[in-house]
């Protein structure tokens, strides 16, 4: 079975920005292996949403990469 292709930090950032236009996104590779990341996202789209809902929005943006290329994702979200 082939290993999934690692995802670049810029790709992860683009996925999140695509789902949340205008968001401020910072992606940090925690291990240098391109599969354990921390994302910090500031977006108006989070206004009125619970923390769980905010995180679900990020997971939807990352999509299938969560089960393939990304093994761990720390999420920090807030509104401006």
Z-matrix of the N, CA and C atoms (Angstrom, degrees):
N
C 1 1.446
C 2 1.527 1 109.19
N 3 1.302 2 117.01 1 134.24
C 4 1.460 3 121.67 2 -178.13
C 5 1.517 4 111.03 3 -78.93
N 6 1.335 5 114.43 4 143.32
C 7 1.465 6 120.39 5 174.14
C 8 1.527 7 108.35 6 -72.22
N 9 1.330 8 117.53 7 143.43
C 10 1.465 9 118.52 8 176.76
C 11 1.529 10 110.59 9 -66.32
N 12 1.322 11 115.25 10 148.26
C 13 1.451 12 120.85 11 177.31
C 14 1.522 13 108.71 12 -70.45
N 15 1.325 14 117.50 13 126.90
C 16 1.469 15 119.32 14 178.36
C 17 1.524 16 110.82 15 -58.90
N 18 1.303 17 115.71 16 152.30
C 19 1.457 18 121.03 17 178.78
C 20 1.529 19 108.90 18 -101.68
N 21 1.305 20 115.67 19 134.41
C 22 1.459 21 120.96 20 179.20
C 23 1.528 22 110.09 21 -73.73
N 24 1.324 23 117.87 22 148.63
C 25 1.467 24 120.26 23 177.58
C 26 1.534 25 112.35 24 -55.10
N 27 1.329 26 116.22 25 -38.04
C 28 1.472 27 118.86 26 -179.86
C 29 1.519 28 111.64 27 -65.90
N 30 1.332 29 117.60 28 -34.64
C 31 1.467 30 120.84 29 177.59
C 32 1.527 31 110.27 30 -65.43
N 33 1.316 32 115.69 31 -43.47
C 34 1.461 33 120.82 32 179.30
C 35 1.530 34 109.67 33 -62.10
N 36 1.312 35 116.48 34 -43.20
C 37 1.461 36 121.52 35 178.21
C 38 1.531 37 110.48 36 -60.73
N 39 1.327 38 117.37 37 -43.65
C 40 1.462 39 121.59 38 -179.95
C 41 1.523 40 112.07 39 -64.01
N 42 1.325 41 117.21 40 -39.25
C 43 1.467 42 120.65 41 177.83
C 44 1.530 43 110.61 42 -60.47
N 45 1.327 44 115.79 43 -44.85
C 46 1.464 45 120.15 44 -178.13
C 47 1.525 46 110.58 45 -69.26
N 48 1.317 47 116.79 46 -43.51
C 49 1.474 48 120.34 47 178.20
C 50 1.530 49 110.90 48 -63.07
N 51 1.322 50 117.33 49 -35.14
C 52 1.460 51 121.27 50 178.43
C 53 1.516 52 111.97 51 -64.42
N 54 1.330 53 116.42 52 -35.86
C 55 1.466 54 121.33 53 -179.88
C 56 1.518 55 112.00 54 -83.36
N 57 1.330 56 116.71 55 -27.56
C 58 1.465 57 122.08 56 -177.10
C 59 1.528 58 109.10 57 -129.08
N 60 1.333 59 117.29 58 75.00
C 61 1.468 60 119.88 59 -178.01
C 62 1.530 61 111.26 60 -55.35
N 63 1.317 62 115.29 61 137.95
C 64 1.453 63 120.92 62 179.45
C 65 1.516 64 114.61 63 85.01
N 66 1.321 65 116.83 64 -3.13
C 67 1.468 66 120.18 65 -179.68
C 68 1.521 67 111.24 66 -71.16
N 69 1.320 68 115.61 67 148.04
C 70 1.460 69 121.58 68 169.85
C 71 1.531 70 105.41 69 -91.34
N 72 1.314 71 116.82 70 123.05
C 73 1.465 72 121.17 71 -174.71
C 74 1.520 73 109.62 72 -127.26
N 75 1.320 74 115.27 73 129.27
C 76 1.465 75 120.87 74 174.15
C 77 1.522 76 107.54 75 -124.56
N 78 1.322 77 116.14 76 125.15
C 79 1.461 78 121.98 77 -178.77
C 80 1.516 79 108.61 78 -115.40
N 81 1.334 80 116.88 79 130.24
C 82 1.455 81 122.50 80 178.70
C 83 1.525 82 109.20 81 -123.05
N 84 1.327 83 116.26 82 125.86
C 85 1.468 84 122.13 83 174.25
C 86 1.527 85 106.17 84 -80.68
N 87 1.322 86 117.04 85 112.36
C 88 1.463 87 121.24 86 -172.61
C 89 1.523 88 113.93 87 -77.29
N 90 1.337 89 117.79 88 -23.91
C 91 1.459 90 120.20 89 -173.74
C 92 1.523 91 114.22 90 -122.98
N 93 1.332 92 117.22 91 -9.58
C 94 1.456 93 120.43 92 -175.55
C 95 1.512 94 113.24 93 81.57
N 96 1.325 95 117.39 94 5.63
C 97 1.470 96 121.52 95 -177.41
C 98 1.527 97 113.03 96 -105.02
N 99 1.334 98 116.93 97 1.62
C 100 1.460 99 123.70 98 178.72
C 101 1.529 100 113.15 99 58.96
N 102 1.329 101 115.97 100 34.76
C 103 1.467 102 118.92 101 174.51
C 104 1.532 103 112.60 102 -141.94
N 105 1.317 104 117.68 103 -3.14
C 106 1.466 105 123.28 104 175.48
C 107 1.531 106 107.69 105 -126.23
N 108 1.325 107 115.37 106 112.23
C 109 1.461 108 119.92 107 -173.06
C 110 1.515 109 112.59 108 -127.46
N 111 1.331 110 113.69 109 156.76
C 112 1.459 111 121.57 110 165.36
C 113 1.521 112 105.61 111 -118.20
N 114 1.338 113 116.58 112 131.66
C 115 1.458 114 120.34 113 174.76
C 116 1.520 115 108.19 114 -119.17
N 117 1.316 116 114.84 115 136.69
C 118 1.457 117 121.76 116 174.96
C 119 1.516 118 105.95 117 -119.04
N 120 1.335 119 116.02 118 121.89
C 121 1.456 120 120.78 119 -173.37
C 122 1.526 121 109.58 120 -128.85
N 123 1.324 122 115.14 121 128.47
C 124 1.460 123 122.07 122 176.07
C 125 1.526 124 106.09 123 -115.81
N 126 1.344 125 116.98 124 121.24
C 127 1.456 126 119.85 125 -176.44
C 128 1.522 127 111.50 126 -152.02
N 129 1.341 128 115.27 127 142.08
C 130 1.463 129 120.92 128 172.26
C 131 1.524 130 111.13 129 -63.31
N 132 1.330 131 117.07 130 -25.34
C 133 1.468 132 121.54 131 -178.04
C 134 1.531 133 112.11 132 -62.65
N 135 1.326 134 117.55 133 -19.00
C 136 1.464 135 121.18 134 -179.83
C 137 1.526 136 112.78 135 -81.59
N 138 1.317 137 117.02 136 -11.61
C 139 1.463 138 121.49 137 -177.34
C 140 1.527 139 110.47 138 -56.94
N 141 1.333 140 116.31 139 126.41
C 142 1.461 141 121.79 140 178.74
C 143 1.518 142 114.84 141 81.12
N 144 1.326 143 116.96 142 -0.12
C 145 1.470 144 121.31 143 -179.91
C 146 1.523 145 109.72 144 -98.58
N 147 1.329 146 115.81 145 147.94
C 148 1.463 147 120.00 146 173.74
C 149 1.526 148 108.87 147 -72.64
N 150 1.317 149 116.12 148 165.24
C 151 1.459 150 120.73 149 177.49
C 152 1.531 151 110.76 150 -58.41
N 153 1.321 152 116.62 151 -41.39
C 154 1.472 153 120.56 152 178.79
C 155 1.532 154 109.96 153 -61.48
N 156 1.313 155 117.60 154 -44.57
C 157 1.462 156 120.84 155 178.84
C 158 1.524 157 111.40 156 -63.05
N 159 1.319 158 116.82 157 -39.67
C 160 1.462 159 121.00 158 177.97
C 161 1.529 160 110.51 159 -61.44
N 162 1.308 161 116.27 160 -45.22
C 163 1.465 162 120.52 161 -179.36
C 164 1.524 163 110.51 162 -67.19
N 165 1.320 164 117.72 163 -37.44
C 166 1.460 165 120.84 164 176.97
C 167 1.520 166 110.72 165 -60.84
N 168 1.321 167 117.16 166 -36.07
C 169 1.462 168 121.12 167 177.72
C 170 1.528 169 110.73 168 -62.41
N 171 1.318 170 116.46 169 -38.81
C 172 1.467 171 120.82 170 178.53
C 173 1.530 172 110.15 171 -69.56
N 174 1.332 173 116.52 172 -44.99
C 175 1.469 174 119.20 173 178.66
C 176 1.520 175 111.58 174 -60.09
N 177 1.336 176 117.66 175 -39.48
C 178 1.470 177 120.41 176 177.02
C 179 1.527 178 110.33 177 -63.56
N 180 1.319 179 116.97 178 -39.73
C 181 1.470 180 120.65 179 179.96
C 182 1.528 181 111.15 180 -63.67
N 183 1.311 182 116.46 181 -40.10
C 184 1.463 183 121.15 182 -178.54
C 185 1.527 184 110.41 183 -75.29
N 186 1.336 185 115.68 184 -28.93
C 187 1.461 186 121.43 185 172.94
C 188 1.516 187 114.42 186 58.25
N 189 1.321 188 115.26 187 -137.09
C 190 1.459 189 122.66 188 -175.51
C 191 1.512 190 114.79 189 -63.14
N 192 1.315 191 116.95 190 -16.48
C 193 1.464 192 119.42 191 178.39
C 194 1.531 193 111.07 192 -63.39
N 195 1.335 194 116.75 193 -26.46
C 196 1.473 195 119.97 194 -179.88
C 197 1.526 196 111.49 195 -63.93
N 198 1.294 197 117.81 196 -30.33
C 199 1.460 198 119.67 197 -179.18
C 200 1.521 199 112.12 198 -98.59
N 201 1.323 200 116.58 199 -2.03
C 202 1.461 201 120.54 200 -179.05
C 203 1.522 202 111.59 201 -118.35
N 204 1.317 203 116.30 202 -80.03
C 205 1.470 204 121.14 203 -171.06
C 206 1.522 205 114.07 204 -83.71
N 207 1.325 206 118.10 205 -28.09
C 208 1.467 207 121.08 206 -176.99
C 209 1.522 208 108.86 207 -101.31
N 210 1.324 209 116.40 208 119.03
C 211 1.459 210 120.65 209 -179.80
C 212 1.523 211 112.20 210 -93.52
N 213 1.332 212 116.24 211 -29.26
C 214 1.463 213 120.01 212 -179.48
C 215 1.523 214 108.35 213 -144.60
N 216 1.339 215 115.38 214 137.58
C 217 1.453 216 120.32 215 -179.73
C 218 1.521 217 108.96 216 -140.22
N 219 1.333 218 115.50 217 111.59
C 220 1.466 219 121.03 218 172.66
C 221 1.521 220 106.56 219 -89.46
N 222 1.325 221 116.39 220 131.40
C 223 1.459 222 120.62 221 -176.30
C 224 1.531 223 109.99 222 -120.84
N 225 1.323 224 114.51 223 130.91
C 226 1.462 225 121.61 224 171.71
C 227 1.518 226 105.97 225 -125.41
N 228 1.325 227 116.20 226 123.81
C 229 1.460 228 120.20 227 -178.87
C 230 1.528 229 109.79 228 -128.17
N 231 1.347 230 114.69 229 151.70
C 232 1.455 231 119.96 230 174.29
C 233 1.517 232 108.68 231 -163.44
N 234 1.310 233 114.71 232 165.29
C 235 1.460 234 120.33 233 174.41
C 236 1.517 235 108.19 234 -93.84
N 237 1.343 236 117.46 235 159.36
C 238 1.461 237 120.35 236 179.13
C 239 1.516 238 112.17 237 -63.67
